[in-house]
Amino acid sequence: MSVDTTLCVKCQKCVKNCPVKNIYFEEEIKFKDNCISCQRCLHLCPVNAFKYKGKHFEQYSI
Protein backbone atom coordinates (compact mmCIF):
# COMPACT_ATOMS: atom_id res chain seq x y z
CA MET A 1 0.00 0.00 0.00
CA SER A 2 1.28 3.44 -0.85
CA VAL A 3 -0.02 6.96 -1.40
CA ASP A 4 0.50 9.19 -4.41
CA THR A 5 1.55 12.37 -2.61
CA THR A 6 0.74 14.50 -5.66
CA LEU A 7 -2.93 13.48 -5.33
CA CYS A 8 -3.28 13.36 -1.54
CA VAL A 9 -5.23 16.34 -0.15
CA LYS A 10 -4.25 15.52 3.47
CA CYS A 11 -7.85 15.07 4.62
CA GLN A 12 -6.67 12.28 6.96
CA LYS A 13 -9.83 10.18 6.50
CA CYS A 14 -7.55 7.17 6.16
CA VAL A 15 -5.81 7.98 9.45
CA LYS A 16 -9.09 8.42 11.34
CA ASN A 17 -10.68 5.25 9.98
CA CYS A 18 -7.83 2.73 10.12
CA PRO A 19 -8.99 0.06 12.62
CA VAL A 20 -5.43 -0.88 13.65
CA LYS A 21 -3.94 2.65 13.59
CA ASN A 22 -1.49 1.59 10.87
CA ILE A 23 -1.63 4.98 9.12
CA TYR A 24 -0.34 8.23 10.62
CA PHE A 25 0.40 11.72 9.39
CA GLU A 26 3.78 13.52 9.59
CA GLU A 27 3.69 16.17 6.84
CA GLU A 28 2.55 13.29 4.60
CA ILE A 29 0.84 9.93 5.08
CA LYS A 30 3.05 7.24 6.62
CA PHE A 31 2.47 3.56 7.36
CA LYS A 32 3.47 1.25 10.20
CA ASP A 33 3.82 -2.53 9.81
CA ASN A 34 0.51 -3.78 11.19
CA CYS A 35 -1.85 -3.45 8.20
CA ILE A 36 -4.62 -6.06 8.13
CA SER A 37 -5.57 -5.32 4.49
CA CYS A 38 -9.10 -4.15 5.30
CA GLN A 39 -8.75 -1.59 2.48
CA ARG A 40 -10.82 1.06 4.24
CA CYS A 41 -8.21 3.62 3.26
CA LEU A 42 -8.71 2.77 -0.41
CA HIS A 43 -12.47 3.09 -0.19
CA LEU A 44 -12.52 6.28 1.87
CA CYS A 45 -9.96 8.34 -0.04
CA PRO A 46 -11.88 11.14 -1.82
CA VAL A 47 -9.19 11.59 -4.49
CA ASN A 48 -8.12 7.95 -5.04
CA ALA A 49 -4.55 8.69 -3.93
CA PHE A 50 -3.85 5.17 -2.68
CA LYS A 51 -1.97 2.60 -4.72
CA TYR A 52 -2.23 -1.12 -4.15
CA LYS A 53 0.40 -3.36 -5.74
CA GLY A 54 1.65 -0.35 -7.70
CA LYS A 55 -1.71 0.47 -9.29
CA HIS A 56 -4.22 3.18 -8.48
CA PHE A 57 -7.47 1.98 -7.03
CA GLU A 58 -10.58 3.66 -8.37
CA GLN A 59 -13.70 3.85 -6.27
CA TYR A 60 -16.99 2.80 -7.72
CA SER A 61 -20.56 3.23 -6.62
CA ILE A 62 -23.42 0.80 -6.92
Contacts in CASP RR format, 6 or more apart in sequence:
PFRMAT RR
TARGET T0000
AUTHOR 0000-0000-0000
METHOD contacts of the structure
MODEL  1
MSVDTTLCVKCQKCVKNCPVKNIYFEEEIKFKDNCISCQRCLHLCPVNAF
KYKGKHFEQYSI
1 31 0 8 1.000
1 35 0 8 1.000
1 41 0 8 1.000
1 42 0 8 1.000
1 50 0 8 1.000
1 51 0 8 1.000
1 52 0 8 1.000
2 50 0 8 1.000
2 51 0 8 1.000
2 54 0 8 1.000
3 28 0 8 1.000
3 29 0 8 1.000
3 49 0 8 1.000
3 50 0 8 1.000
3 51 0 8 1.000
4 49 0 8 1.000
4 50 0 8 1.000
4 51 0 8 1.000
4 56 0 8 1.000
5 28 0 8 1.000
5 29 0 8 1.000
5 49 0 8 1.000
7 47 0 8 1.000
7 48 0 8 1.000
7 49 0 8 1.000
8 28 0 8 1.000
8 29 0 8 1.000
8 47 0 8 1.000
8 49 0 8 1.000
9 46 0 8 1.000
9 47 0 8 1.000
9 49 0 8 1.000
10 25 0 8 1.000
10 28 0 8 1.000
10 29 0 8 1.000
11 46 0 8 1.000
12 25 0 8 1.000
13 44 0 8 1.000
13 45 0 8 1.000
13 46 0 8 1.000
14 23 0 8 1.000
14 29 0 8 1.000
14 40 0 8 1.000
14 41 0 8 1.000
14 44 0 8 1.000
14 45 0 8 1.000
14 50 0 8 1.000
15 23 0 8 1.000
15 24 0 8 1.000
15 25 0 8 1.000
15 29 0 8 1.000
17 40 0 8 1.000
17 41 0 8 1.000
17 44 0 8 1.000
18 40 0 8 1.000
18 41 0 8 1.000
19 36 0 8 1.000
19 38 0 8 1.000
19 40 0 8 1.000
20 34 0 8 1.000
20 35 0 8 1.000
20 36 0 8 1.000
21 32 0 8 1.000
21 34 0 8 1.000
22 31 0 8 1.000
22 32 0 8 1.000
22 33 0 8 1.000
22 34 0 8 1.000
22 35 0 8 1.000
22 36 0 8 1.000
23 29 0 8 1.000
23 30 0 8 1.000
23 31 0 8 1.000
23 32 0 8 1.000
23 41 0 8 1.000
24 30 0 8 1.000
24 31 0 8 1.000
24 32 0 8 1.000
39 52 0 8 1.000
41 50 0 8 1.000
42 50 0 8 1.000
42 52 0 8 1.000
42 57 0 8 1.000
42 59 0 8 1.000
43 59 0 8 1.000
45 59 0 8 1.000
48 56 0 8 1.000
48 57 0 8 1.000
48 58 0 8 1.000
48 59 0 8 1.000
50 56 0 8 1.000
50 57 0 8 1.000
51 57 0 8 1.000
END
